[in-house]
Amino acid sequence: MLKGNVIIGQSGGPTSVINSSLAGIIETARDVADINKVCGMRWGIEGFMKGDVVDLSAEDSATVKLLRQTPSSILGSSRHKVQDADMPLILEQLKKFDIRTFFLIGGNDTMDTIHRVTEYAASQGYEMCGLGIPKTVDNDLFGTDHTPGYASAAKFTALSVQQSGRLARDMQKVDQFVIYQSIGRDAGWLTAAAALAKRDESEAPHLLYIPERVFDKDKFLSDVEQAYAKYGFVSIACGEGLKYADGVPVSASETRDKFANIEFGAMGGTSVGMNLHRMISDKFSWRGEFQITESLPMCAADRAVAQDIDEAYMCGAAAVKLAAENKSGVMVSLERTSNDPYKCTTGETPLCDVAVRAKPMPDEFINAAGNFVTDAFFDYLRPLVGELPEYANLKYSGVSNQ
């Protein structure tokens, strides 16, 4: 391994297990002789360019251990889009702090950042290993079976829809429908997790709408009408990134972030859930509600999956071991080796294959109607999330006058 200091950054939206990956790096790095200090970026690459660097080696073991169950991004995150003009300053900081191993924990845009920084350092003759550690509740990274953070956010989504679905069922004489909106700009992995709530046909959710399928208003209203006729109420889960056939967002948002991604939760447009609510109300004159959790699935440590925490840690530790082998320009991946019983190990995938690409749900996970998932998706997700709670159902037997 290149002798010098290690630096770690967290970028993009957090997860409830991203700090477990951080703990995996710190604890594993302490046993590597060639590492002098383990440093952390405050506020991601944006803070690093300003020299905002902390010494994680100075943290006591109890604090590092506690990171495994601490939600959000403890180093502070950033959504700064690295420009070519930033590269000389980044290289200057790498040299200043003697950084020879560069870790970033994040999603698609983060993998682009680490890839570009690593390539630039090499082009300037600066010896450094650059590695990515996967993280995103969206589960849309190429080259990995799933991403740390997804299982816990999926559990949050499934529990929310399971519990709010029972509320909607029991309040159907007041509210005839409910819409749960999930994050997921380009892929429907998290929205689709709502399907785990369904134990039988009548239970929530009845309908799912994800970015992988073009949204058709007339078909949507027909689906809603049929579901209401069958169940007496309608439970819908939708992704924030729904678009019409012409590419216009159903949210009507026009605001974009620094990476040119549409900001579905930003001012400048209504939400998908609100617009779907309006469509149903205008068509059927029903009363209903919408539930938009926004970033809550990213930080709900009380609903975190223990296996997800362990795998996040495993990815952090694996990154250090790859660096010790002088591997660079790769992202740690999770590779499922068995589904029953579930087993998973780590691998690696080139950063150039991951950067700025979103992995959609495959067609075999989406039903022919485009409004729900298939058994293949359940087979994929159930081993990651585990069992959900079981609730009582009454027989509603009539009372005899005899």
C-alpha positions in Angstrom: 0.0 0.0 0.0 1.2 3.5 -0.7 2.6 5.0 2.5 0.8 8.2 3.6 -2.6 9.4 4.9 -6.0 8.2 4.0 -9.0 10.5 3.5 -12.7 9.7 3.6 -15.6 11.7 2.3 -19.4 11.2 2.3 -21.4 12.7 -0.5 -25.0 13.0 -1.7 -28.0 12.0 0.3 -27.3 10.0 3.5 -28.6 6.6 4.5 -29.2 5.1 7.9 -26.1 2.9 7.5 -23.5 5.1 5.7 -21.7 5.7 8.9 -21.2 2.0 9.3 -19.1 2.1 6.1 -17.1 4.9 7.7 -16.5 2.8 10.8 -15.5 -0.1 8.6 -12.8 2.0 6.9 -11.5 3.5 10.2 -11.3 0.3 12.1 -9.7 -1.7 9.3 -7.2 1.1 8.4 -5.9 1.1 12.0 -4.3 -2.3 11.4 -2.5 -1.2 8.2 1.1 -0.3 8.9 1.6 2.0 5.9 -1.3 4.3 6.9 -0.2 7.3 9.0 -3.5 9.0 9.7 -7.1 8.4 8.7 -8.6 11.8 7.8 -12.1 12.9 7.1 -13.5 15.5 4.8 -16.0 17.9 6.4 -18.7 18.6 3.9 -17.4 16.3 1.2 -15.2 17.3 -1.7 -16.5 20.9 -1.2 -15.0 21.1 2.3 -11.9 19.3 1.2 -11.1 22.0 -1.4 -11.2 24.5 1.5 -8.9 22.4 3.6 -11.7 21.4 6.1 -10.1 18.1 7.1 -10.3 16.3 10.5 -8.2 13.6 12.1 -10.4 10.5 12.5 -7.5 8.6 13.9 -7.9 10.7 17.0 -11.4 9.4 17.7 -11.7 6.8 20.5 -12.7 3.2 19.7 -16.1 3.5 21.5 -17.1 6.4 19.3 -16.1 4.6 16.1 -18.0 1.6 17.2 -21.1 3.7 17.8 -20.9 4.9 14.2 -22.3 1.6 13.1 -25.7 2.5 14.5 -25.6 6.3 14.0 -27.8 7.6 11.1 -27.1 10.3 8.5 -23.7 11.5 7.3 -21.6 12.4 10.3 -18.8 14.0 8.3 -21.3 16.3 6.6 -22.3 15.9 2.9 -22.1 17.9 -0.2 -23.7 18.0 -3.7 -20.9 20.0 -5.3 -20.3 19.1 -8.9 -16.6 18.9 -9.5 -15.5 21.1 -12.4 -12.3 20.8 -14.4 -11.2 24.1 -12.9 -11.4 22.4 -9.4 -8.8 19.8 -10.2 -5.6 21.7 -9.6 -6.9 22.8 -6.2 -8.0 19.3 -5.3 -4.5 18.0 -6.2 -2.9 20.8 -4.2 -4.9 19.6 -1.1 -4.0 16.0 -1.8 -0.4 16.9 -1.7 -0.8 19.2 1.3 -2.3 16.5 3.5 -0.1 13.7 2.0 -3.2 11.8 0.9 -2.3 8.5 -0.8 -5.6 6.7 -0.4 -8.8 8.6 -1.3 -12.2 7.1 -0.4 -15.6 8.5 -1.2 -18.9 6.9 0.0 -21.8 7.7 -2.2 -24.0 7.2 -5.3 -23.7 7.7 -9.0 -22.5 11.3 -9.0 -20.1 10.5 -6.1 -18.6 7.7 -8.2 -18.1 10.2 -11.0 -16.2 12.5 -8.6 -13.8 9.9 -7.3 -13.3 8.6 -10.8 -12.4 12.0 -12.2 -10.1 12.9 -9.2 -8.3 9.6 -9.5 -7.8 10.0 -13.2 -6.5 13.6 -12.8 -4.1 12.7 -10.1 -2.6 9.9 -12.3 -2.4 12.3 -15.2 -0.3 14.7 -13.1 2.0 11.9 -11.9 0.7 11.9 -8.3 0.6 8.4 -6.9 -2.7 7.8 -5.2 -5.3 5.0 -4.9 -8.9 6.1 -5.4 -11.8 3.9 -4.4 -15.6 4.2 -4.1 -17.8 2.7 -1.5 -21.4 2.3 -2.6 -24.3 4.1 -0.9 -27.8 5.0 -2.0 -31.3 4.3 -0.9 -32.3 4.4 -4.6 -30.4 1.2 -5.2 -29.6 2.4 -8.7 -25.8 1.8 -8.9 -24.4 -0.4 -11.6 -22.0 -3.2 -10.8 -23.5 -4.2 -7.4 -26.3 -6.6 -6.5 -27.7 -3.9 -4.2 -26.4 -0.9 -2.3 -25.9 -0.4 1.4 -28.7 1.7 2.7 -31.3 0.3 0.3 -32.6 -2.5 2.5 -33.2 -0.2 5.5 -35.0 2.4 3.3 -37.0 -0.4 1.7 -38.0 -1.6 5.1 -39.0 2.0 6.1 -41.1 2.2 2.9 -42.8 -1.2 3.3 -43.6 -0.6 7.0 -45.0 2.9 6.2 -47.3 1.5 3.4 -48.2 -1.5 5.5 -49.3 0.6 8.4 -50.9 3.5 6.5 -52.6 0.9 4.3 -54.5 -0.5 7.3 -55.4 3.1 8.3 -56.7 3.7 4.7 -58.7 0.5 4.8 -60.3 1.3 8.1 -61.0 4.9 7.2 -62.3 4.2 3.7 -65.7 5.7 4.5 -63.9 9.0 5.1 -61.0 8.8 2.6 -61.4 6.7 -0.4 -57.7 6.7 -1.5 -54.2 7.3 -0.2 -51.0 8.0 -2.1 -47.5 7.3 -0.8 -44.8 9.1 -2.7 -41.2 7.7 -2.5 -37.9 9.2 -3.5 -36.1 7.7 -6.5 -35.3 10.1 -9.3 -34.6 7.7 -12.1 -35.4 4.2 -10.7 -38.3 2.6 -8.9 -36.4 0.3 -6.5 -37.5 2.1 -3.4 -41.1 2.7 -4.5 -41.4 -1.0 -5.5 -40.4 -2.0 -1.9 -43.8 -0.9 -0.8 -45.1 -4.2 -2.3 -43.6 -6.1 0.6 -46.5 -4.8 2.7 -48.9 -6.8 0.7 -49.9 -10.2 2.3 -53.0 -10.8 0.3 -54.7 -9.2 -2.7 -56.9 -6.8 -0.8 -54.1 -5.3 1.3 -52.1 -2.2 0.5 -50.6 -1.3 -1.9 -53.0 -1.9 -4.8 -51.0 0.0 -7.4 -47.4 1.0 -8.0 -46.1 3.5 -10.5 -42.3 3.8 -11.1 -40.0 5.9 -13.4 -39.2 2.8 -15.5 -42.6 3.0 -17.1 -44.2 6.0 -18.9 -47.0 7.5 -16.9 -50.4 7.4 -18.7 -53.1 9.5 -17.0 -56.1 7.7 -18.6 -54.6 4.2 -17.7 -53.9 5.4 -14.2 -57.4 6.6 -13.6 -58.8 3.3 -15.1 -56.5 1.3 -12.7 -57.7 3.4 -9.8 -61.4 2.9 -10.7 -61.0 -0.9 -11.0 -59.1 -1.1 -7.6 -61.7 0.9 -5.8 -64.5 -1.3 -7.3 -62.7 -4.4 -5.9 -61.5 -3.2 -2.5 -63.6 -0.2 -1.5 -60.5 2.0 -1.2 -57.3 2.5 -3.2 -53.7 2.5 -1.9 -51.1 3.8 -4.3 -47.3 4.0 -4.1 -45.6 6.2 -6.7 -42.0 7.3 -7.4 -41.1 11.0 -7.5 -39.5 10.6 -11.0 -42.6 9.7 -12.9 -42.7 11.2 -16.4 -45.2 11.4 -19.3 -44.4 10.0 -22.7 -43.0 13.3 -23.8 -40.5 13.4 -20.9 -42.4 16.0 -18.9 -42.3 15.2 -15.2 -45.6 14.4 -13.6 -44.5 16.7 -10.8 -44.2 19.6 -13.3 -40.9 20.5 -11.6 -38.5 22.6 -13.6 -35.8 23.1 -10.9 -32.5 21.3 -11.4 -29.6 20.7 -9.1 -25.9 21.2 -9.8 -25.7 17.9 -11.6 -28.6 18.9 -13.9 -30.9 16.5 -12.2 -34.5 17.5 -11.7 -35.3 18.5 -8.1 -38.6 16.7 -7.6 -38.8 17.9 -4.0 -37.9 21.5 -4.7 -39.9 24.6 -5.1 -40.8 25.3 -8.7 -43.3 22.4 -9.1 -45.8 20.4 -7.2 -45.1 16.9 -6.1 -46.2 13.8 -8.0 -48.3 12.7 -5.1 -50.2 16.0 -5.1 -50.8 15.9 -8.8 -52.0 12.3 -8.7 -54.3 13.3 -5.8 -55.7 16.1 -7.9 -56.3 13.8 -10.9 -58.3 11.3 -8.7 -60.3 14.0 -6.9 -61.2 15.8 -10.2 -62.3 12.5 -11.9 -64.2 10.8 -9.1 -64.9 13.5 -6.5 -63.3 11.3 -3.8 -61.6 12.5 -0.7 -58.1 11.2 -0.1 -54.7 11.9 1.3 -51.1 11.8 0.1 -48.0 11.0 2.2 -44.6 12.3 1.2 -41.7 11.2 3.3 -38.9 12.9 1.3 -35.6 12.2 3.1 -37.0 10.3 6.1 -36.1 6.9 4.7 -32.5 8.1 4.5 -32.1 8.5 8.2 -34.5 6.2 10.0 -32.0 4.3 12.2 -34.9 2.8 14.2 -36.0 0.9 11.1 -32.5 -0.1 9.9 -31.9 -3.7 8.9 -29.1 -5.3 11.0 -27.8 -7.1 7.9 -27.7 -3.8 6.0 -25.6 -2.3 8.8 -23.2 -5.3 8.6 -22.9 -5.1 4.8 -22.2 -1.4 4.9 -19.4 -2.0 7.4 -18.2 -4.9 5.2 -17.9 -2.5 2.2 -15.8 0.0 4.1 -13.5 -2.7 5.3 -13.2 -4.2 1.8 -12.2 -0.8 0.4 -9.2 -0.7 2.8 -8.2 -4.2 1.8 -8.4 -3.3 -1.9 -6.2 -0.2 -1.3 -3.7 -2.4 0.6 -3.4 -4.4 -2.7 -2.8 -1.1 -4.6 -6.2 -1.4 -6.3 -7.5 1.9 -7.6 -10.2 3.2 -9.9 -12.8 0.7 -8.6 -15.9 0.7 -6.5 -16.5 -2.0 -3.9 -19.5 -4.1 -4.9 -21.9 -6.5 -3.1 -22.2 -9.9 -4.7 -25.1 -12.2 -3.8 -23.8 -15.8 -3.8 -26.9 -17.5 -2.5 -30.6 -16.6 -2.0 -31.8 -19.4 0.2 -30.1 -19.1 2.6 -29.0 -15.6 1.7 -25.3 -15.0 1.5 -23.3 -12.1 0.2 -19.7 -11.1 -0.3 -17.8 -8.1 -1.7 -16.2 -7.7 -5.1 -15.1 -4.8 -7.2 -16.3 -3.0 -10.3 -14.5 -0.3 -12.4 -15.6 3.3 -11.5 -15.9 4.1 -15.2 -18.7 1.6 -15.4 -20.6 3.1 -12.5 -20.2 6.9 -12.8 -23.3 9.0 -13.7 -25.4 6.0 -14.7 -28.6 4.8 -13.1 -29.5 1.2 -12.9 -33.2 0.8 -13.6 -35.3 -2.1 -12.3 -35.1 -4.9 -14.9 -38.2 -5.8 -16.9 -38.6 -9.1 -15.2 -39.3 -7.3 -11.9 -42.2 -5.3 -13.3 -45.6 -6.7 -14.2 -47.0 -6.5 -17.8 -49.5 -3.8 -16.8 -46.6 -1.6 -15.5 -48.5 -1.0 -12.2 -47.0 -3.6 -9.8 -44.0 -5.9 -9.3 -43.5 -9.6 -10.1 -42.6 -12.6 -7.9 -39.0 -12.3 -9.1 -38.8 -8.9 -7.4 -40.1 -10.4 -4.1 -37.4 -13.1 -4.4 -34.8 -10.4 -4.8 -35.9 -8.1 -2.0 -37.2 -10.3 0.8 -33.8 -11.7 1.8 -32.5 -8.1 2.1 -35.3 -6.7 4.3 -36.4 -9.8 6.3 -39.8 -10.3 7.9 -42.3 -7.5 8.4 -44.7 -7.6 11.5 -47.9 -9.5 11.3 -51.2 -7.8 12.2 -54.6 -9.1 13.2 -57.5 -9.4 10.8 -61.0 -9.9 12.1 -63.5 -12.4 10.6 -66.3 -9.8 10.9 -68.8 -12.5 11.6 -72.4 -11.3 11.8 -74.4 -11.4 15.0 -77.4 -13.8 15.0 -80.8 -12.7 16.4 -81.4 -16.3 17.5 
